Amino acid sequence: MMNSGLLNFERTLMLSFIRSNSQNTAQRPIINKSELDNVKSDDLRHYQVIKAPDGYESNAMSYNPRMHKFIKILMRNGNSYLARNLVDKALYNIKLKQVEKYNSTEDENARKEIETNPMKIFLSALDNTKPILKVIGIVKSGISYQVPVPMNENEREFKATKFILTSSREKDRNVRFYDKLADELIDAFKNQGKSIKKKVDIHKLAEANRAYAHYRWAKK
């Protein structure tokens, strides 16, 4: 009985050791198929365990990680299906509006400037709405200063998403949300609209407080 108990104990320790090592050395999978051609012969993914992709990751052509984050921020009460449906309808409306504008334009040079791909419009709208700076409160000698500091990429992406969604909700309540979202994305694509104004207001506030920028490195 003692020997069997020791064997079971040693087996359990060995299994836990193998599992912990495999988790520590496991490599991230390649989600984008276009990256497969760039994998070198000495890449560790040829020889080590590959982690399973996250549940939301996919190699489908329609999958976009930025779109996924946008939908997650839009989602309420865990209803991801509704959030995805709203975004899909907004992209569909963008396609209809841009194609209609394209067909109604007779000038060939003007037609070339009209973007009809809703995904490109969506991504460009996010990029145009990204702020660069933010203002934080820093207390120095008992006085609070509004200090401009740069934002990292995740903060910029999150702020751009919030600007677009908040501006869409502030529009006419008699209009469906996906129609308002489509209009706001088109405006942001053109560097217009409320979401762009929110970004400009943050930059103006940072510019007005640029004299306190050196307090960013000051000790409290």
VMD Tcl script that draws the C-alpha trace (Angstrom):
set ca {
  {0.00 0.00 0.00}
  {2.83 2.38 0.86}
  {4.63 1.68 -2.44}
  {1.49 2.26 -4.50}
  {0.84 5.50 -2.60}
  {4.39 6.73 -3.29}
  {4.09 5.79 -6.95}
  {0.82 7.70 -7.29}
  {2.38 10.69 -5.51}
  {5.46 10.63 -7.78}
  {3.26 10.29 -10.84}
  {1.19 13.29 -9.76}
  {4.32 15.38 -9.21}
  {5.69 14.38 -12.60}
  {2.44 15.27 -14.38}
  {2.22 18.67 -12.66}
  {5.86 19.37 -13.57}
  {5.25 18.50 -17.23}
  {2.11 20.62 -17.35}
  {3.77 23.64 -15.76}
  {6.75 23.42 -18.13}
  {4.51 23.03 -21.17}
  {2.49 26.10 -20.13}
  {5.62 28.19 -19.60}
  {7.25 27.20 -22.91}
  {4.13 27.01 -25.09}
  {4.21 29.40 -28.04}
  {1.47 31.67 -29.33}
  {-0.29 30.34 -32.44}
  {-0.28 32.13 -35.79}
  {-3.77 33.43 -36.50}
  {-3.13 35.35 -39.70}
  {-2.39 33.02 -42.62}
  {-0.25 35.66 -44.32}
  {2.29 35.36 -41.48}
  {2.98 31.68 -42.21}
  {5.31 32.55 -45.09}
  {7.47 34.62 -42.73}
  {8.08 31.81 -40.21}
  {11.80 31.02 -40.13}
  {13.33 27.56 -39.81}
  {14.66 28.31 -36.31}
  {11.29 29.49 -35.00}
  {10.48 27.86 -31.66}
  {6.99 27.02 -32.86}
  {8.52 24.21 -34.95}
  {9.74 22.40 -31.83}
  {7.63 23.46 -28.85}
  {4.02 23.13 -27.81}
  {1.60 25.60 -29.42}
  {-1.06 27.20 -27.26}
  {-4.67 26.94 -28.32}
  {-6.00 30.22 -29.76}
  {-8.43 32.26 -27.71}
  {-12.10 31.59 -28.27}
  {-12.69 34.81 -30.20}
  {-9.65 34.45 -32.51}
  {-10.17 33.15 -36.01}
  {-8.31 32.95 -39.32}
  {-11.45 33.79 -41.28}
  {-11.18 36.66 -43.76}
  {-13.95 38.56 -41.94}
  {-12.14 38.46 -38.57}
  {-10.40 41.62 -37.42}
  {-9.03 42.04 -33.87}
  {-9.83 45.77 -33.83}
  {-13.39 45.05 -34.90}
  {-13.65 42.44 -32.14}
  {-12.53 44.95 -29.48}
  {-15.00 47.52 -30.84}
  {-17.86 45.01 -30.52}
  {-16.82 44.05 -26.98}
  {-16.86 47.69 -25.87}
  {-20.26 48.20 -27.53}
  {-21.67 45.05 -25.90}
  {-24.09 45.40 -22.97}
  {-25.09 42.68 -20.48}
  {-23.02 40.08 -22.32}
  {-25.19 40.20 -25.45}
  {-22.41 39.91 -28.02}
  {-24.84 38.75 -30.73}
  {-26.77 42.03 -30.56}
  {-23.57 44.10 -30.59}
  {-22.24 42.19 -33.59}
  {-25.57 42.56 -35.38}
  {-25.56 46.35 -34.83}
  {-22.04 46.69 -36.22}
  {-22.86 44.50 -39.23}
  {-25.92 46.62 -40.01}
  {-23.86 49.80 -39.65}
  {-21.26 48.46 -42.11}
  {-24.05 47.42 -44.49}
  {-25.51 50.95 -44.36}
  {-22.06 52.42 -45.02}
  {-21.75 50.21 -48.09}
  {-25.15 51.29 -49.40}
  {-24.50 54.99 -48.86}
  {-21.07 54.93 -50.44}
  {-22.20 52.90 -53.46}
  {-25.15 55.24 -53.95}
  {-22.80 58.21 -53.78}
  {-20.47 56.49 -56.24}
  {-23.26 55.81 -58.73}
  {-24.64 59.35 -58.50}
  {-21.23 60.87 -59.25}
  {-20.54 61.40 -62.94}
  {-16.97 62.69 -62.69}
  {-14.50 59.78 -63.01}
  {-11.81 61.52 -60.92}
  {-14.30 62.14 -58.11}
  {-15.42 58.51 -58.28}
  {-11.88 57.29 -57.65}
  {-11.81 59.23 -54.37}
  {-14.99 57.57 -53.05}
  {-14.21 54.63 -50.75}
  {-16.82 51.88 -50.96}
  {-15.16 49.28 -48.70}
  {-16.91 49.57 -45.29}
  {-14.08 47.83 -43.44}
  {-11.53 50.35 -44.70}
  {-13.86 53.18 -43.69}
  {-14.28 51.64 -40.24}
  {-10.53 51.24 -39.65}
  {-9.70 54.69 -41.03}
  {-12.40 56.23 -38.83}
  {-10.81 54.61 -35.76}
  {-7.35 55.84 -36.79}
  {-8.59 59.39 -37.38}
  {-10.31 59.51 -33.97}
  {-7.32 58.30 -31.95}
  {-6.04 61.02 -29.58}
  {-2.32 61.36 -28.96}
  {-2.31 63.15 -25.59}
  {-4.39 63.11 -22.44}
  {-4.44 65.29 -19.33}
  {-3.91 63.87 -15.84}
  {-4.04 65.57 -12.46}
  {-0.73 65.78 -10.57}
  {-0.46 67.37 -7.11}
  {2.70 69.38 -6.56}
  {3.26 71.30 -3.30}
  {-0.42 71.06 -2.47}
  {-1.52 72.41 -5.86}
  {-3.20 70.25 -8.49}
  {-1.97 70.70 -12.07}
  {-3.46 69.41 -15.29}
  {-0.45 67.77 -16.95}
  {-0.48 66.57 -20.59}
  {1.00 63.10 -21.10}
  {1.15 60.83 -24.17}
  {-1.22 57.88 -24.45}
  {-0.19 54.34 -25.27}
  {-1.68 52.49 -28.23}
  {-4.30 50.58 -26.21}
  {-5.53 53.79 -24.58}
  {-5.74 55.53 -27.94}
  {-7.75 52.68 -29.46}
  {-10.10 52.56 -26.47}
  {-10.64 56.33 -26.46}
  {-11.35 56.37 -30.20}
  {-13.94 53.62 -29.76}
  {-15.61 55.44 -26.86}
  {-15.67 58.72 -28.79}
  {-17.43 57.10 -31.76}
  {-19.95 55.18 -29.65}
  {-20.72 58.14 -27.36}
  {-21.14 60.49 -30.31}
  {-23.46 57.99 -31.99}
  {-25.64 57.73 -28.88}
  {-25.86 61.54 -28.61}
  {-27.55 61.82 -32.02}
  {-31.31 61.93 -32.66}
  {-33.13 59.33 -30.56}
  {-35.70 58.76 -33.30}
  {-33.00 57.25 -35.53}
  {-31.87 53.64 -35.11}
  {-28.48 53.19 -33.51}
  {-26.85 51.39 -36.44}
  {-27.89 54.27 -38.74}
  {-26.33 56.78 -36.35}
  {-23.20 54.63 -36.03}
  {-22.86 54.44 -39.81}
  {-23.14 58.25 -40.13}
  {-20.60 58.81 -37.38}
  {-18.10 56.39 -38.93}
  {-18.43 58.10 -42.30}
  {-17.93 61.51 -40.66}
  {-14.87 60.27 -38.75}
  {-13.51 58.81 -41.99}
  {-13.72 62.34 -43.43}
  {-12.16 63.86 -40.26}
  {-15.50 65.42 -39.34}
  {-18.23 64.92 -36.75}
  {-18.56 64.88 -32.98}
  {-15.99 62.15 -32.33}
  {-13.28 64.16 -34.13}
  {-14.31 67.24 -32.13}
  {-13.87 65.28 -28.88}
  {-10.34 64.37 -29.93}
  {-9.55 67.99 -30.86}
  {-10.91 69.22 -27.50}
  {-8.54 66.88 -25.64}
  {-5.59 68.12 -27.70}
  {-6.60 71.76 -27.07}
  {-6.73 71.11 -23.33}
  {-3.30 69.48 -23.46}
  {-1.96 72.40 -25.51}
  {-3.36 74.91 -23.00}
  {-1.53 73.12 -20.15}
  {1.74 72.47 -21.98}
  {3.57 74.72 -19.48}
  {3.09 72.00 -16.84}
  {4.34 69.15 -19.03}
  {7.61 68.91 -17.03}
  {5.60 67.94 -13.93}
  {5.09 64.58 -15.59}
  {8.49 63.49 -14.22}
  {8.16 65.39 -10.92}
  {7.89 63.48 -7.66}
  {4.72 64.02 -5.68}
}
mol new
graphics top color blue
foreach p $ca { graphics top sphere $p radius 0.5 }
foreach p [lrange $ca 0 end-1] q [lrange $ca 1 end] { graphics top cylinder $p $q radius 0.2 }
display resetview
